[in-house]
């Protein structure tokens, strides 16, 4: 069953300072008993732009009956028309279809004041005379010294080319390759989506052209612990290790589940997997995860306990925060 999130705000309006910046807090509550991963996204109203708003770590794990505060920062761009604008927050579960658990907050308003008009300053007439003479002198000197002018180059169109083809075309045009970033796409692999300089424009030779490339990420390969590993009850949880073919993965998300069972007279009658932790790492390894087992006691048995089985999966994250396919699940046993 999808989590029925509760979203509240600290105020009904967002106050902006003289630089047209401000912030407010959204509180997201998980009223259920099970932990779930919440995704927070900004929903601008009419006339507002998504680029005005930013939220750090929009995807977070919220345990049952717990709340998490999301800090929304606002930075209005220069030249924005004066007026009132609205924004809302939307929250949904990362592990289910958004329409099943999507919840929209109330509207928050913010007022953009008109920009003050600078007072025109009177310029003495003699400054124009001096400026004109300087321009003439600079033009003559520049014409004499730099008659040929700097070399120019036309920017090639590299959209829909592979990364290697795009780099070759850019260098052949007398330009250099700037930053190359990669965005996960299940439909396209090794295809240029965006180039920083418009095709056909003339720029100085040697200008850097940056690229955004669509790639289809593959699943990571878990290497340790081996699937089916059994550890003593008092053993320290093992480090989780995996390999990944792509060199441009920004980080990984690791989902860890424990098997919880219900017992009657000490005999398990029903078991199910429960998500207990989600962690992010920028290296293909995760130190011993935090586990909290409750084993049946003697002679009295609790109604719920952990079987000692732990299952984990790892998901690659691209340079834009997009998530690739998860690895095959790996299961190991701790005790009992």
KOLLOLO-616126 format. One record per residue (C-alpha): residue number from 0; x, y, z. Coordinates in nm, 4 decimals. Layout:
N
<site NUM,<X,Y,Z>>
...
This chain:
336
<site 0,<0.0000,0.0000,0.0000>>
<site 1,<0.1417,0.3427,-0.0966>>
<site 2,<0.2393,0.5833,0.1825>>
<site 3,<-0.0125,0.8612,0.2444>>
<site 4,<0.2296,1.1486,0.2959>>
<site 5,<0.1462,1.4611,0.4977>>
<site 6,<0.2999,1.7905,0.3782>>
<site 7,<0.2907,2.1115,0.5844>>
<site 8,<0.4611,2.4502,0.5478>>
<site 9,<0.6142,2.6895,0.7985>>
<site 10,<0.4316,2.9942,0.6594>>
<site 11,<0.1832,3.1000,0.3938>>
<site 12,<0.4181,3.3531,0.2291>>
<site 13,<0.7868,3.3619,0.1428>>
<site 14,<0.9614,3.6886,0.2240>>
<site 15,<1.2286,3.8074,-0.0201>>
<site 16,<1.5248,4.0304,0.0666>>
<site 17,<1.6644,4.3152,-0.1420>>
<site 18,<1.8486,4.0623,-0.3626>>
<site 19,<1.5169,3.8802,-0.4249>>
<site 20,<1.6247,3.5770,-0.2223>>
<site 21,<1.4395,3.3891,0.0483>>
<site 22,<1.3677,3.0489,0.1941>>
<site 23,<1.1010,2.8462,0.3720>>
<site 24,<1.0566,2.4965,0.5127>>
<site 25,<0.8285,2.2116,0.4074>>
<site 26,<0.7741,1.9339,0.6634>>
<site 27,<0.7010,1.5871,0.5213>>
<site 28,<0.5567,1.3269,0.7600>>
<site 29,<0.5325,0.9487,0.7107>>
<site 30,<0.2234,0.8513,0.9160>>
<site 31,<0.2686,0.4805,0.8437>>
<site 32,<0.4660,0.2187,1.0330>>
<site 33,<0.7132,0.1332,0.7555>>
<site 34,<1.0037,0.3398,0.6306>>
<site 35,<0.9650,0.4768,0.2775>>
<site 36,<1.1700,0.6921,0.0391>>
<site 37,<1.0043,1.0287,-0.0207>>
<site 38,<1.0687,1.2389,-0.3320>>
<site 39,<1.0085,1.6137,-0.2957>>
<site 40,<0.9645,1.8300,-0.6040>>
<site 41,<0.8730,2.1937,-0.6591>>
<site 42,<0.5542,2.2849,-0.8499>>
<site 43,<0.5738,2.6515,-0.9674>>
<site 44,<0.2497,2.8434,-1.0218>>
<site 45,<0.1564,3.0508,-1.3262>>
<site 46,<0.4415,3.2797,-1.4286>>
<site 47,<0.6909,3.1337,-1.1815>>
<site 48,<0.9986,2.9523,-1.3101>>
<site 49,<1.1335,2.6225,-1.1751>>
<site 50,<1.4885,2.7654,-1.1930>>
<site 51,<1.4019,3.0063,-0.9073>>
<site 52,<1.3706,2.7192,-0.6582>>
<site 53,<1.6172,2.4641,-0.5220>>
<site 54,<1.5997,2.1824,-0.2617>>
<site 55,<1.8999,1.9840,-0.1399>>
<site 56,<1.8584,1.6047,-0.1391>>
<site 57,<1.5023,1.5942,-0.2727>>
<site 58,<1.4955,1.2141,-0.2200>>
<site 59,<1.5178,1.0955,0.1417>>
<site 60,<1.4328,0.7939,0.3549>>
<site 61,<1.1648,0.8711,0.6165>>
<site 62,<1.1034,0.6123,0.8821>>
<site 63,<0.7542,0.5266,1.0041>>
<site 64,<0.5825,0.7953,1.2189>>
<site 65,<0.8734,1.0322,1.1520>>
<site 66,<0.9084,1.3684,0.9791>>
<site 67,<1.1782,1.5325,0.7637>>
<site 68,<1.2203,1.9043,0.6901>>
<site 69,<1.2989,2.0143,0.3335>>
<site 70,<1.4545,2.3615,0.3016>>
<site 71,<1.3292,2.5415,-0.0113>>
<site 72,<1.5610,2.8196,-0.1300>>
<site 73,<1.4338,3.0948,-0.3617>>
<site 74,<1.6462,3.3120,-0.5909>>
<site 75,<1.4492,3.5272,-0.8368>>
<site 76,<1.6271,3.6044,-1.1620>>
<site 77,<1.7066,3.9575,-1.2690>>
<site 78,<1.4498,4.1223,-1.4926>>
<site 79,<1.1555,3.9267,-1.3480>>
<site 80,<0.8323,4.1319,-1.3767>>
<site 81,<0.6919,4.2585,-1.0480>>
<site 82,<0.3905,4.0730,-0.9123>>
<site 83,<0.2707,3.7883,-0.6934>>
<site 84,<0.3762,3.4308,-0.7705>>
<site 85,<0.2806,3.0963,-0.6186>>
<site 86,<0.4662,2.7722,-0.5499>>
<site 87,<0.3668,2.4335,-0.4059>>
<site 88,<0.5519,2.1222,-0.2955>>
<site 89,<0.4666,1.7744,-0.4220>>
<site 90,<0.5732,1.4546,-0.2408>>
<site 91,<0.5472,1.0944,-0.3614>>
<site 92,<0.7080,0.7589,-0.2910>>
<site 93,<1.0216,0.6768,-0.4913>>
<site 94,<0.9412,0.3041,-0.4969>>
<site 95,<0.5870,0.3311,-0.6365>>
<site 96,<0.4087,0.5087,-0.9189>>
<site 97,<0.3868,0.8857,-0.8385>>
<site 98,<0.0117,0.8909,-0.8970>>
<site 99,<-0.0401,0.6305,-0.6213>>
<site 100,<0.1083,0.8402,-0.3384>>
<site 101,<0.1430,1.1953,-0.4733>>
<site 102,<0.0456,1.4666,-0.2227>>
<site 103,<0.0384,1.8406,-0.3001>>
<site 104,<0.0969,2.1059,-0.0313>>
<site 105,<-0.0935,2.4287,0.0039>>
<site 106,<0.0079,2.7288,-0.2077>>
<site 107,<0.2802,2.9634,-0.0825>>
<site 108,<0.2874,3.3151,-0.2230>>
<site 109,<0.5842,3.5416,-0.2838>>
<site 110,<0.5853,3.9029,-0.3979>>
<site 111,<0.8432,4.0389,-0.6426>>
<site 112,<0.8902,4.4129,-0.6089>>
<site 113,<0.9626,4.6276,-0.9165>>
<site 114,<1.3290,4.6997,-0.9757>>
<site 115,<1.4283,5.0601,-0.8963>>
<site 116,<1.5109,5.2720,-1.1967>>
<site 117,<1.8608,5.4187,-1.1797>>
<site 118,<1.8764,5.7947,-1.1896>>
<site 119,<2.0443,5.9172,-1.5072>>
<site 120,<2.3714,6.0961,-1.4493>>
<site 121,<2.4710,6.4002,-1.6487>>
<site 122,<2.7944,6.3479,-1.8368>>
<site 123,<3.0162,6.6531,-1.9100>>
<site 124,<3.0430,6.7287,-2.2834>>
<site 125,<3.4228,6.7107,-2.2819>>
<site 126,<3.4117,6.3396,-2.1862>>
<site 127,<3.2477,6.2608,-2.5201>>
<site 128,<3.5274,6.4456,-2.7009>>
<site 129,<3.7974,6.2555,-2.5117>>
<site 130,<3.6176,5.9236,-2.5609>>
<site 131,<3.5892,5.9855,-2.9327>>
<site 132,<3.9594,6.0589,-2.9605>>
<site 133,<4.0440,5.7417,-2.7634>>
<site 134,<3.8260,5.5317,-2.9919>>
<site 135,<3.9942,5.6738,-3.3022>>
<site 136,<4.3426,5.6100,-3.1603>>
<site 137,<4.2568,5.2541,-3.0542>>
<site 138,<4.1029,5.1796,-3.3931>>
<site 139,<4.4097,5.3013,-3.5791>>
<site 140,<4.6512,5.1118,-3.3516>>
<site 141,<4.4433,4.7958,-3.3686>>
<site 142,<4.4211,4.8161,-3.7467>>
<site 143,<4.7983,4.8570,-3.7738>>
<site 144,<4.8906,4.5835,-3.5240>>
<site 145,<4.6122,4.3306,-3.5710>>
<site 146,<4.5197,4.3696,-3.9356>>
<site 147,<4.4453,3.9988,-3.9752>>
<site 148,<4.2470,3.9699,-3.6463>>
<site 149,<4.2059,3.6565,-3.4358>>
<site 150,<4.1290,3.3276,-3.6091>>
<site 151,<3.7626,3.2319,-3.6121>>
<site 152,<3.5922,2.8907,-3.6329>>
<site 153,<3.2381,2.7731,-3.7072>>
<site 154,<3.0777,2.5524,-3.4419>>
<site 155,<2.9782,2.2140,-3.5919>>
<site 156,<2.6421,2.0481,-3.5217>>
<site 157,<2.7196,1.7400,-3.3106>>
<site 158,<2.3669,1.6662,-3.1853>>
<site 159,<2.2725,1.2967,-3.2182>>
<site 160,<2.6366,1.1990,-3.2789>>
<site 161,<2.8262,0.9605,-3.0523>>
<site 162,<3.0627,1.1101,-2.7954>>
<site 163,<3.3702,1.0046,-2.9933>>
<site 164,<3.2271,1.1446,-3.3207>>
<site 165,<3.1360,1.4744,-3.1494>>
<site 166,<3.4834,1.5166,-2.9984>>
<site 167,<3.6452,1.4462,-3.3366>>
<site 168,<3.4199,1.7002,-3.5130>>
<site 169,<3.4846,1.9711,-3.2515>>
<site 170,<3.8610,1.9295,-3.2719>>
<site 171,<3.8535,1.9163,-3.6529>>
<site 172,<3.6765,2.2558,-3.6511>>
<site 173,<3.9669,2.4121,-3.4577>>
<site 174,<3.7856,2.4121,-3.1220>>
<site 175,<3.8491,2.2326,-2.7922>>
<site 176,<3.6289,1.9967,-2.5918>>
<site 177,<3.5004,2.1346,-2.2627>>
<site 178,<3.3196,1.9443,-1.9883>>
<site 179,<3.1463,1.6194,-2.0910>>
<site 180,<2.8578,1.5144,-1.8647>>
<site 181,<2.6450,1.2007,-1.8890>>
<site 182,<2.2696,1.1604,-1.8339>>
<site 183,<2.1068,0.8160,-1.7964>>
<site 184,<1.8554,0.7256,-2.0686>>
<site 185,<1.6889,0.3899,-2.1191>>
<site 186,<1.6100,0.4793,-2.4826>>
<site 187,<1.9395,0.6331,-2.6044>>
<site 188,<2.3000,0.5308,-2.5496>>
<site 189,<2.6129,0.7288,-2.6413>>
<site 190,<2.4159,1.0103,-2.8085>>
<site 191,<2.4918,1.3837,-2.7715>>
<site 192,<2.1851,1.5666,-2.6350>>
<site 193,<2.3160,1.9209,-2.5780>>
<site 194,<2.6168,2.1256,-2.6892>>
<site 195,<2.7127,2.4503,-2.5149>>
<site 196,<2.7696,2.6538,-2.8360>>
<site 197,<2.4977,2.6839,-3.1004>>
<site 198,<2.5758,2.5071,-3.4299>>
<site 199,<2.6824,2.7386,-3.7136>>
<site 200,<2.7908,3.0293,-3.4938>>
<site 201,<3.1391,3.1710,-3.5344>>
<site 202,<3.3646,3.1816,-3.2278>>
<site 203,<3.7334,3.2309,-3.1595>>
<site 204,<3.9470,2.9334,-3.2528>>
<site 205,<4.0186,2.7170,-2.9496>>
<site 206,<3.6873,2.7962,-2.7788>>
<site 207,<3.5731,2.5101,-2.5529>>
<site 208,<3.2463,2.3334,-2.6430>>
<site 209,<3.0893,2.1306,-2.3598>>
<site 210,<2.8669,1.8272,-2.4199>>
<site 211,<2.5788,1.6502,-2.2479>>
<site 212,<2.5648,1.2854,-2.3571>>
<site 213,<2.2800,1.0348,-2.3102>>
<site 214,<2.4009,0.6943,-2.1906>>
<site 215,<2.2235,0.3768,-2.0855>>
<site 216,<2.3651,0.2786,-1.7492>>
<site 217,<2.4110,-0.0907,-1.6748>>
<site 218,<2.3507,-0.2615,-1.3439>>
<site 219,<2.6375,-0.2932,-1.0962>>
<site 220,<2.7815,-0.6383,-1.0149>>
<site 221,<2.7882,-0.7201,-0.6407>>
<site 222,<3.1115,-0.8996,-0.5409>>
<site 223,<3.1017,-0.9260,-0.1607>>
<site 224,<2.9575,-1.0784,0.0432>>
<site 225,<2.8738,-1.3693,-0.1861>>
<site 226,<2.5064,-1.4546,-0.2264>>
<site 227,<2.4053,-1.7040,0.0437>>
<site 228,<2.6907,-1.6171,0.2843>>
<site 229,<2.6198,-1.7259,0.6439>>
<site 230,<2.7680,-1.5365,0.9382>>
<site 231,<2.7624,-1.6059,1.3149>>
<site 232,<2.4991,-1.4318,1.5205>>
<site 233,<2.7548,-1.2019,1.6886>>
<site 234,<2.9474,-1.1256,1.3667>>
<site 235,<2.9925,-0.7684,1.2499>>
<site 236,<2.7836,-0.6993,0.9370>>
<site 237,<3.0107,-0.7278,0.6318>>
<site 238,<3.1093,-0.4423,0.4003>>
<site 239,<2.9118,-0.4369,0.0742>>
<site 240,<3.1298,-0.4270,-0.2394>>
<site 241,<3.0455,-0.4140,-0.6109>>
<site 242,<3.1939,-0.3262,-0.9513>>
<site 243,<3.0585,-0.0954,-1.2243>>
<site 244,<3.1688,-0.0827,-1.5889>>
<site 245,<3.1009,0.2886,-1.6445>>
<site 246,<3.3686,0.5276,-1.5197>>
<site 247,<3.1406,0.8347,-1.5052>>
<site 248,<2.8994,0.7201,-1.2341>>
<site 249,<2.8614,1.0061,-0.9827>>
<site 250,<2.7505,0.7877,-0.6909>>
<site 251,<2.5434,0.4831,-0.5936>>
<site 252,<2.2311,0.4235,-0.3849>>
<site 253,<2.2283,0.1105,-0.1675>>
<site 254,<1.8935,-0.0285,-0.0468>>
<site 255,<1.9120,-0.2689,0.2494>>
<site 256,<1.6234,-0.4932,0.3575>>
<site 257,<1.5805,-0.7312,0.6513>>
<site 258,<1.3389,-1.0232,0.6637>>
<site 259,<1.0852,-0.9739,0.9432>>
<site 260,<0.8765,-1.2715,1.0590>>
<site 261,<0.5734,-1.3214,1.2785>>
<site 262,<0.5783,-1.6249,1.5088>>
<site 263,<0.3282,-1.8249,1.7047>>
<site 264,<0.4622,-2.0468,1.9831>>
<site 265,<0.8104,-1.9954,1.8432>>
<site 266,<0.7181,-2.1159,1.4929>>
<site 267,<0.7420,-1.8624,1.2022>>
<site 268,<0.4036,-1.8254,1.0319>>
<site 269,<0.4717,-1.5342,0.7931>>
<site 270,<0.7852,-1.3539,0.6732>>
<site 271,<0.8326,-1.0466,0.4550>>
<site 272,<1.1121,-0.8126,0.3463>>
<site 273,<1.1219,-0.4651,0.5021>>
<site 274,<1.3373,-0.1729,0.3890>>
<site 275,<1.5510,-0.0684,0.6883>>
<site 276,<1.8103,0.1619,0.5380>>
<site 277,<1.9053,0.3522,0.2215>>
<site 278,<2.2551,0.4979,0.1870>>
<site 279,<2.4465,0.6871,-0.0828>>
<site 280,<2.8184,0.6521,-0.1542>>
<site 281,<3.0629,0.7897,-0.4106>>
<site 282,<3.2739,0.4734,-0.4177>>
<site 283,<3.1783,0.1129,-0.5136>>
<site 284,<3.1702,-0.0033,-0.1518>>
<site 285,<2.9737,0.0568,0.1659>>
<site 286,<3.1079,-0.0019,0.5147>>
<site 287,<2.9213,-0.2419,0.7429>>
<site 288,<2.5515,-0.1399,0.7310>>
<site 289,<2.3572,-0.0748,1.0497>>
<site 290,<2.1368,-0.3786,1.1268>>
<site 291,<1.9063,-0.4292,1.4254>>
<site 292,<1.8037,-0.7926,1.4637>>
<site 293,<1.5551,-0.9190,1.7240>>
<site 294,<1.5760,-1.2973,1.7595>>
<site 295,<1.3203,-1.5207,1.9418>>
<site 296,<1.3924,-1.5427,2.3140>>
<site 297,<1.3794,-1.8460,2.5417>>
<site 298,<1.1431,-1.9603,2.6798>>
<site 299,<0.9126,-1.6746,2.5781>>
<site 300,<0.8892,-1.5858,2.2100>>
<site 301,<0.8080,-1.2336,2.0869>>
<site 302,<0.5318,-1.2044,1.8307>>
<site 303,<0.7728,-1.0510,1.5757>>
<site 304,<1.1404,-1.1133,1.5084>>
<site 305,<1.4042,-1.1026,1.2346>>
<site 306,<1.5006,-1.4231,1.0576>>
<site 307,<1.8599,-1.2992,1.0261>>
<site 308,<1.8338,-1.2720,0.6463>>
<site 309,<1.9595,-0.9479,0.4892>>
<site 310,<1.9106,-0.8510,0.1232>>
<site 311,<2.0714,-0.5564,-0.0549>>
<site 312,<2.0756,-0.3996,-0.4017>>
<site 313,<2.2798,-0.1156,-0.5488>>
<site 314,<2.1650,0.1460,-0.8040>>
<site 315,<2.4000,0.3700,-1.0114>>
<site 316,<2.3318,0.7475,-1.0108>>
<site 317,<2.4316,0.9643,-1.3096>>
<site 318,<2.5821,1.3162,-1.2960>>
<site 319,<2.2320,1.4722,-1.3006>>
<site 320,<2.0896,1.2611,-1.0162>>
<site 321,<1.9123,1.0138,-1.2466>>
<site 322,<1.8987,0.6542,-1.1286>>
<site 323,<1.9998,0.3546,-1.3386>>
<site 324,<1.8898,-0.0093,-1.3104>>
<site 325,<1.9388,-0.1924,-0.9826>>
<site 326,<2.1728,-0.4863,-0.9395>>
<site 327,<2.0569,-0.8393,-0.8749>>
<site 328,<1.9645,-0.8784,-0.5053>>
<site 329,<2.2274,-1.0350,-0.2788>>
<site 330,<2.1199,-1.2182,0.0374>>
<site 331,<2.3295,-1.3151,0.3404>>
<site 332,<2.2399,-1.4696,0.6767>>
<site 333,<2.3453,-1.3373,1.0182>>
<site 334,<2.2707,-1.5951,1.2903>>
<site 335,<2.0408,-1.6713,1.4531>>
